[in-house]
């Protein structure tokens, strides 16, 4: 049995991972920079540590992690959110289940990911790097419909879908360090994936369609589907890059079956919820030779608070109320666990802490959820 340190306790996936490892007999510790985070009251966690914010105090954050690792004899350190990029800068000094920053940056940066995928003969949408007004005009000359997004972004919080040229010109601020990408707009069904990998081998994997979302990007309802074409794409990418860690992709499939990878998240994502009940999921992090597992059964899971806050208003706006009702009452909430009830009972505390950040920084609630941990290519 191992001593496992998780970071990113604000995220529901981290809470689920804590429960997974505890059920498997491991001792779980948690390090977070957000006070009163979602996972803090969980009985799956032996000890919580409040650490400096990695984005604003990187060196102090890394020092605190090294101290926690040493004092608690941590065997494996598993990051889940964007603190992974700050931690990867000290890759050789931590028992980190992740790649060094050089490799992670290739996949997190939306332009570098596209270039890398093309170099490996993997399908992605046609893409143009937009660094100035001339690049923007070139993109509009290339395609009738396009999508614009910063090379570093999350939750699609700044993504512009089918904007007019006037709208794009007024919205984009150009910077050499923070360029944008323009991609040809592709109509179709969106899918997300999540995989656990060891040196190019996948030991756990799930694919799930994106139907209900928080804002434009973050999926909030999860049901596994078998999709061999997507799995083979992920298998090729992971194998060619000999990737170790958690990795996720967003895909779009056209009505005629063409598949395109839109972007990569080399960290944990909500696919964790679909694998959490599998009896060998914990093992997939430590056994690089096991066969790949996928979710068992056909259960649907959701973030019930997000379904009420984001999913219901969107359903009412777009005529999907009946579908929302059916989904809401047939899905299990990923936070509620009667054997570990306090995170569900006290989750409003975490929401209020995030809302305070949003108000202080004048940003959205989604943006506030990563304000102190996100990484946008800083050295």
VENBELFEN-V613586 format. One record per pair of residues at least 12 apart in sequence whose ideal C-beta (glycine too) atoms are under 6 Angstrom apart, sorted by sequence separation. I is the first residue (numbers start at 1). J is the second residue. If there is no record, write none. Layout:
i->[I | I]
j->[J | J]
//
This chain:
i->[6 | 88 | 89 | 148 | 194 | 249 | 250 | 51 | 88 | 114 | 250 | 280 | 311 | 84 | 147 | 193 | 208 | 354 | 357 | 30 | 208 | 249 | 278 | 354 | 28 | 88 | 191 | 192 | 208 | 4 | 28 | 29 | 77 | 145 | 248 | 29 | 30 | 31 | 33 | 77 | 111 | 191 | 192 | 206 | 207 | 278 | 27 | 49 | 76 | 77 | 78 | 79 | 85 | 247 | 31 | 33 | 148 | 190 | 207 | 275 | 9 | 18 | 76 | 230 | 246 | 248 | 274 | 307 | 4 | 22 | 246 | 9 | 15 | 162 | 207 | 1 | 2 | 3 | 4 | 5 | 6 | 7 | 10 | 15 | 18 | 1 | 14 | 19 | 140 | 18 | 10 | 15 | 18 | 192 | 9 | 10 | 58 | 62 | 151 | 273 | 54 | 302 | 304 | 9 | 150 | 151 | 229 | 300 | 301 | 300 | 301 | 54 | 148 | 301 | 148 | 146 | 147 | 202 | 31 | 147 | 200 | 146 | 195 | 200 | 111 | 145 | 110 | 143 | 193 | 197 | 109 | 132 | 200 | 29 | 139 | 199 | 199 | 197 | 198 | 197 | 131 | 222 | 129 | 130 | 196 | 224 | 219 | 222 | 130 | 195 | 222 | 127 | 128 | 194 | 193 | 127 | 193 | 159 | 125 | 126 | 192 | 125 | 155 | 156 | 191 | 125 | 156 | 273 | 155 | 190 | 155 | 188 | 189 | 188 | 206 | 14 | 186 | 188 | 13 | 206 | 3 | 5 | 11 | 206 | 3 | 11 | 111 | 3 | 110 | 204 | 224 | 3 | 4 | 5 | 6 | 7 | 8 | 2 | 8 | 2 | 186 | 8 | 194 | 7 | 194 | 223 | 222 | 204 | 203 | 221 | 220 | 220 | 203 | 205 | 220 | 196 | 203 | 204 | 205 | 206 | 198 | 202 | 214 | 214 | 212 | 221 | 120 | 125 | 124 | 123 | 124 | 99 | 98 | 97 | 113 | 215 | 110 | 107 | 108 | 107 | 104 | 84 | 80 | 157 | 157 | 155 | 152 | 152 | 13 | 16 | 20 | 13 | 16 | 24 | 13 | 16 | 20 | 21 | 20 | 82 | 83 | 85 | 82 | 81 | 82 | 82 | 44 | 43 | 42 | 41 | 42 | 41 | 38 | 41 | 38 | 38 | 36 | 37 | 36 | 36 | 55 | 55 | 34 | 53 | 54 | 12 | 12 | 15 | 33]
j->[18 | 100 | 101 | 160 | 206 | 261 | 262 | 64 | 101 | 127 | 263 | 293 | 324 | 98 | 161 | 207 | 222 | 368 | 371 | 45 | 223 | 264 | 293 | 369 | 44 | 104 | 207 | 208 | 224 | 21 | 45 | 46 | 94 | 162 | 265 | 47 | 48 | 49 | 51 | 95 | 129 | 209 | 210 | 224 | 225 | 296 | 46 | 68 | 95 | 96 | 97 | 98 | 104 | 266 | 51 | 53 | 168 | 210 | 227 | 295 | 30 | 39 | 97 | 251 | 267 | 269 | 295 | 328 | 26 | 44 | 268 | 32 | 38 | 185 | 230 | 25 | 26 | 27 | 28 | 29 | 30 | 31 | 34 | 39 | 42 | 26 | 39 | 44 | 165 | 44 | 37 | 42 | 45 | 219 | 37 | 38 | 86 | 90 | 179 | 301 | 83 | 331 | 333 | 39 | 180 | 181 | 259 | 330 | 331 | 331 | 332 | 86 | 180 | 334 | 182 | 182 | 183 | 238 | 68 | 185 | 238 | 185 | 234 | 239 | 151 | 185 | 151 | 184 | 234 | 238 | 151 | 174 | 242 | 72 | 182 | 242 | 244 | 243 | 244 | 244 | 179 | 270 | 179 | 180 | 246 | 274 | 270 | 273 | 182 | 247 | 274 | 181 | 182 | 248 | 248 | 183 | 249 | 216 | 183 | 184 | 250 | 184 | 215 | 216 | 251 | 186 | 217 | 334 | 217 | 252 | 218 | 252 | 253 | 253 | 271 | 80 | 252 | 254 | 80 | 274 | 72 | 74 | 80 | 275 | 73 | 81 | 181 | 74 | 181 | 275 | 295 | 75 | 76 | 77 | 78 | 79 | 80 | 75 | 81 | 76 | 260 | 83 | 269 | 83 | 271 | 300 | 301 | 284 | 284 | 302 | 303 | 306 | 290 | 292 | 307 | 284 | 292 | 293 | 294 | 295 | 288 | 292 | 306 | 310 | 311 | 327 | 240 | 260 | 260 | 260 | 261 | 245 | 245 | 245 | 264 | 366 | 263 | 264 | 266 | 266 | 266 | 267 | 268 | 366 | 367 | 366 | 376 | 377 | 268 | 272 | 276 | 270 | 273 | 282 | 272 | 276 | 281 | 282 | 282 | 370 | 373 | 375 | 373 | 373 | 374 | 375 | 340 | 340 | 340 | 342 | 343 | 343 | 343 | 346 | 347 | 350 | 349 | 350 | 350 | 353 | 372 | 373 | 353 | 372 | 373 | 334 | 335 | 343 | 372]
//
